[in-house]
């Protein structure tokens, strides 16, 4: 498997207060006939943006991931492309990443850009997309948050509202939009991210959907072990900033996999046929320098 491109020069500033995270997954599908498949599952070195500082120290493919074709999509994500042969198809990835052990930054004085001063590349993240029907929450967004001064303050108010308004519970599916999740008042992390992005875009704040691993470092997730997770980023004061409407507290140890307009851009698996997922194992834990990829991971489910 090709190594991901490093997004900064080798002399980049070392990660502040680094820690290591062992993360990975294994997916097994029942494939009735040869089926083209895409996977957005491989993190890359990301050292430039606040809240996404990470370095991949070691990684290896698992199962059919060895030798697959990779390409970079329009959002800068690494995509795996393969043709799954009939039968049982297992694919996975295992890695050790170095990230900062500081919690997500909280910067309450950050300003909101005027639309006319936004960089060109952020404009697409102001528009409605497949699961982010921001046009349908526009009136509510301005009624609830329009009078709040400051960019960070507006986005934080959105996260606070979603925490109070929606319960973390199943009920949505892969076609649920932000508006539908808001109306149901039941949401999983995917829905919380979509709703946060929708309200931001309605308020003229560029926002994008993010997926990755989130270990339980200094955090008790209770009966809901962390695995693949979704959050969002808002463009404030010249940079993308991390927000997590699902937890609404600064977290430690995020390993970012991909970013896009919504979940349709970063689905961990896309099948062009009737392949059926029969088993999924995911792991994401803080580790130390003694652990290598030769040590067995600790799947969460």
C-alpha positions as CSV (number, residue, x, y, z in Angstrom):
1,X,0.0,0.0,0.0
2,X,1.4,3.4,-0.9
3,X,2.4,5.6,2.0
4,X,0.3,8.8,2.3
5,X,1.8,12.1,1.3
6,X,3.1,14.2,4.1
7,X,1.3,17.6,4.0
8,X,4.1,19.6,5.6
9,X,7.9,19.8,5.1
10,X,10.1,17.5,7.2
11,X,11.3,20.4,9.3
12,X,7.8,21.1,10.7
13,X,7.4,22.0,14.3
14,X,7.2,18.9,16.5
15,X,3.7,18.0,17.8
16,X,3.1,19.7,21.2
17,X,2.8,17.2,24.1
18,X,2.6,14.2,21.8
19,X,0.9,10.9,22.6
20,X,0.4,7.8,20.5
21,X,-2.8,6.2,19.4
22,X,-3.2,2.6,18.1
23,X,-6.2,2.6,15.7
24,X,-7.5,0.4,12.9
25,X,-10.4,-1.7,11.7
26,X,-11.3,-5.0,10.0
27,X,-14.4,-5.3,7.8
28,X,-15.8,-8.5,6.4
29,X,-18.3,-8.6,3.5
30,X,-20.4,-11.4,2.0
31,X,-19.9,-10.8,-1.8
32,X,-22.2,-12.7,-4.1
33,X,-20.5,-11.6,-7.3
34,X,-17.5,-9.4,-8.2
35,X,-18.2,-6.0,-6.8
36,X,-16.3,-2.7,-7.2
37,X,-15.8,-1.0,-3.8
38,X,-14.3,2.2,-2.4
39,X,-13.0,2.8,1.1
40,X,-12.1,6.1,2.8
41,X,-10.3,4.8,5.9
42,X,-6.6,5.7,5.8
43,X,-5.4,8.7,7.8
44,X,-2.6,10.8,6.5
45,X,0.0,13.1,8.1
46,X,-1.8,16.3,9.0
47,X,0.4,18.9,10.7
48,X,-1.0,22.2,9.4
49,X,-4.4,22.9,10.8
50,X,-5.4,23.5,14.4
51,X,-7.1,20.4,15.9
52,X,-5.8,18.1,13.2
53,X,-2.2,17.7,14.1
54,X,-1.1,14.1,13.6
55,X,1.7,12.0,12.2
56,X,1.4,8.4,11.1
57,X,4.3,6.6,12.6
58,X,3.6,3.1,11.3
59,X,0.8,1.4,9.4
60,X,0.0,-1.8,7.6
61,X,-2.8,-3.2,5.4
62,X,-4.9,-6.0,6.6
63,X,-6.5,-8.7,4.5
64,X,-7.4,-7.6,0.9
65,X,-6.1,-4.1,1.5
66,X,-2.6,-5.2,0.4
67,X,-2.0,-4.2,-3.2
68,X,-5.2,-2.2,-3.8
69,X,-5.3,0.9,-5.9
70,X,-5.3,4.3,-4.2
71,X,-6.1,7.8,-5.3
72,X,-6.7,11.3,-3.8
73,X,-10.1,12.8,-4.1
74,X,-11.1,16.4,-4.6
75,X,-11.1,17.0,-0.8
76,X,-7.6,15.7,-0.3
77,X,-8.7,12.3,1.2
78,X,-6.9,9.1,0.3
79,X,-9.4,6.6,-1.3
80,X,-8.9,2.9,-1.7
81,X,-10.4,1.3,-4.8
82,X,-10.7,-2.4,-5.4
83,X,-12.7,-5.2,-7.0
84,X,-14.0,-7.6,-4.4
85,X,-14.1,-11.2,-5.7
86,X,-17.1,-13.4,-4.9
87,X,-17.1,-15.0,-1.4
88,X,-16.0,-13.7,1.9
89,X,-14.1,-10.4,1.5
90,X,-12.1,-9.0,4.5
91,X,-10.2,-5.7,4.4
92,X,-8.6,-3.6,7.1
93,X,-5.9,-1.3,8.2
94,X,-3.8,-0.9,11.4
95,X,-1.7,2.1,12.4
96,X,0.0,3.9,15.2
97,X,-0.4,7.7,15.1
98,X,1.2,10.5,17.0
99,X,-1.1,13.3,18.0
100,X,-1.2,16.1,20.5
101,X,-2.3,15.1,24.0
102,X,-3.9,18.5,24.5
103,X,-7.7,18.7,24.3
104,X,-9.4,20.3,21.3
105,X,-8.6,24.1,21.4
106,X,-11.2,26.4,22.8
107,X,-10.8,29.9,21.3
108,X,-14.0,31.9,22.2
109,X,-12.8,35.2,20.8
110,X,-12.4,34.0,17.2
111,X,-14.2,36.1,14.6
112,X,-16.6,35.2,11.8
113,X,-15.6,36.1,8.3
114,X,-17.7,38.2,6.0
115,X,-18.7,36.1,3.0
116,X,-16.9,38.4,0.6
117,X,-13.6,37.9,2.4
118,X,-13.7,34.1,2.5
119,X,-11.1,32.2,0.6
120,X,-12.4,30.7,-2.7
121,X,-11.8,27.1,-1.6
122,X,-14.2,27.5,1.4
123,X,-17.2,28.6,-0.6
124,X,-18.4,25.1,-1.4
125,X,-18.7,24.6,2.3
126,X,-21.4,27.3,2.5
127,X,-23.7,25.4,0.1
128,X,-26.3,22.7,0.8
129,X,-25.2,19.2,0.1
130,X,-26.7,15.7,0.0
131,X,-27.2,15.3,3.8
132,X,-26.7,18.9,4.8
133,X,-30.0,20.6,3.8
134,X,-28.9,24.0,5.3
135,X,-31.5,25.8,3.2
136,X,-34.2,24.1,5.3
137,X,-32.8,25.2,8.6
138,X,-31.9,28.8,7.6
139,X,-34.9,30.5,9.2
140,X,-34.4,28.6,12.5
141,X,-30.7,29.3,12.4
142,X,-31.1,33.0,12.2
143,X,-33.9,33.1,14.8
144,X,-31.9,31.1,17.3
145,X,-28.3,32.2,16.7
146,X,-28.4,35.3,14.5
147,X,-28.0,37.8,17.3
148,X,-25.1,36.0,18.9
149,X,-21.9,38.1,18.5
150,X,-18.7,36.3,17.4
151,X,-18.0,33.4,15.2
152,X,-16.9,30.9,17.9
153,X,-19.8,32.0,20.1
154,X,-22.3,31.2,17.3
155,X,-20.9,27.8,16.6
156,X,-20.6,26.9,20.3
157,X,-24.2,28.0,20.7
158,X,-25.2,25.6,17.9
159,X,-23.4,22.7,19.7
160,X,-25.0,23.6,23.0
161,X,-28.5,23.7,21.4
162,X,-28.0,20.3,19.7
163,X,-26.9,18.8,23.0
164,X,-30.1,20.0,24.7
165,X,-32.4,19.3,21.8
166,X,-31.3,15.8,20.6
167,X,-30.7,12.6,22.5
168,X,-27.9,10.3,21.4
169,X,-29.9,7.2,20.1
170,X,-30.3,5.1,17.0
171,X,-33.2,5.9,14.7
172,X,-31.5,7.5,11.8
173,X,-30.1,5.6,8.8
174,X,-27.7,6.2,5.9
175,X,-30.2,8.5,4.1
176,X,-31.1,10.7,7.1
177,X,-30.5,14.4,6.5
178,X,-29.7,17.1,9.0
179,X,-33.3,18.5,8.9
180,X,-34.8,15.0,9.4
181,X,-32.5,14.3,12.4
182,X,-33.3,17.6,14.0
183,X,-37.1,16.9,13.6
184,X,-36.7,13.4,15.1
185,X,-34.6,14.7,18.0
186,X,-32.7,11.4,17.9
187,X,-29.1,11.4,16.6
188,X,-25.9,9.5,16.3
189,X,-22.5,11.2,15.8
190,X,-23.1,11.3,12.0
191,X,-26.4,13.3,12.5
192,X,-24.9,15.6,15.2
193,X,-22.1,16.5,12.7
194,X,-24.6,17.0,9.8
195,X,-26.8,19.2,12.0
196,X,-23.9,21.3,13.2
197,X,-22.7,21.8,9.6
198,X,-26.2,22.7,8.4
199,X,-26.7,25.5,11.0
200,X,-23.2,26.9,10.4
201,X,-23.7,27.1,6.6
202,X,-27.1,28.7,7.2
203,X,-25.3,31.4,9.2
204,X,-22.7,31.9,6.4
205,X,-20.0,30.0,8.3
206,X,-18.1,27.5,6.1
207,X,-18.4,24.1,7.7
208,X,-17.3,20.6,6.7
209,X,-18.0,17.0,7.9
210,X,-15.1,15.1,9.4
211,X,-14.6,11.5,10.2
212,X,-11.9,9.6,12.1
213,X,-11.0,7.7,15.2
214,X,-11.6,9.0,18.7
215,X,-10.1,7.0,21.6
216,X,-11.5,7.4,25.2
217,X,-8.6,9.4,26.6
218,X,-9.5,11.0,30.0
219,X,-13.2,10.4,29.0
220,X,-15.7,7.8,30.0
221,X,-18.0,6.9,27.1
222,X,-20.1,4.6,29.2
223,X,-21.9,1.9,27.3
224,X,-21.0,3.4,23.9
225,X,-17.4,2.5,23.1
226,X,-15.7,4.9,20.7
227,X,-14.7,3.7,17.2
228,X,-15.2,5.4,13.9
229,X,-16.5,8.9,14.9
230,X,-17.8,12.0,13.1
231,X,-17.5,15.6,14.1
232,X,-17.2,18.9,12.1
233,X,-15.0,21.8,11.4
234,X,-16.0,25.5,11.0
235,X,-13.8,28.0,9.2
236,X,-13.2,30.9,11.7
237,X,-10.5,33.6,11.7
238,X,-8.6,32.0,8.8
239,X,-8.5,28.4,9.9
240,X,-10.6,25.3,10.2
241,X,-11.6,24.7,13.9
242,X,-12.8,21.5,15.5
243,X,-16.3,21.2,17.0
244,X,-18.0,18.0,18.2
245,X,-21.7,18.4,18.7
246,X,-22.1,14.8,19.8
247,X,-19.9,15.2,23.0
248,X,-19.7,19.0,23.2
249,X,-16.6,18.9,25.4
250,X,-12.9,19.2,24.3
251,X,-11.6,15.7,23.5
252,X,-8.1,14.2,23.3
253,X,-6.6,11.9,20.6
254,X,-8.6,12.5,17.5
255,X,-7.1,10.7,14.5
256,X,-8.6,12.4,11.4
257,X,-9.3,10.2,8.4
258,X,-11.2,12.4,6.0
259,X,-13.1,15.6,5.4
260,X,-15.9,16.5,3.0
261,X,-19.2,18.3,2.4
262,X,-21.1,15.6,4.3
263,X,-21.0,11.8,4.9
264,X,-21.5,11.0,1.2
265,X,-18.0,12.3,0.5
266,X,-16.3,10.3,3.3
267,X,-18.3,7.0,3.7
268,X,-15.9,4.4,5.0
269,X,-17.2,1.9,2.5
270,X,-19.1,2.3,-0.8
271,X,-20.1,-0.7,-2.7
272,X,-21.3,-0.8,-6.3
273,X,-23.3,-4.0,-5.9
274,X,-25.0,-6.1,-3.3
275,X,-22.0,-6.8,-1.0
276,X,-23.3,-7.2,2.6
277,X,-21.2,-6.2,5.7
278,X,-21.2,-9.2,8.1
279,X,-18.6,-8.2,10.6
280,X,-16.8,-5.1,11.8
281,X,-14.0,-4.7,14.3
282,X,-12.6,-1.2,15.2
283,X,-9.9,-0.2,17.7
284,X,-8.7,3.2,19.0
285,X,-6.6,3.4,22.2
286,X,-3.9,5.4,23.6
287,X,-0.6,3.5,23.7
288,X,3.1,4.0,24.4
289,X,6.4,3.6,22.6
290,X,6.6,-0.1,23.6
291,X,3.6,-1.1,21.4
292,X,4.2,-2.1,17.8
293,X,1.9,-3.3,15.1
294,X,3.1,-6.8,15.9
295,X,1.2,-6.6,19.2
296,X,-2.5,-7.6,18.9
297,X,-5.0,-4.6,18.9
298,X,-7.9,-4.4,21.3
299,X,-11.1,-4.3,19.2
300,X,-14.0,-2.4,20.8
301,X,-16.8,-4.4,19.3
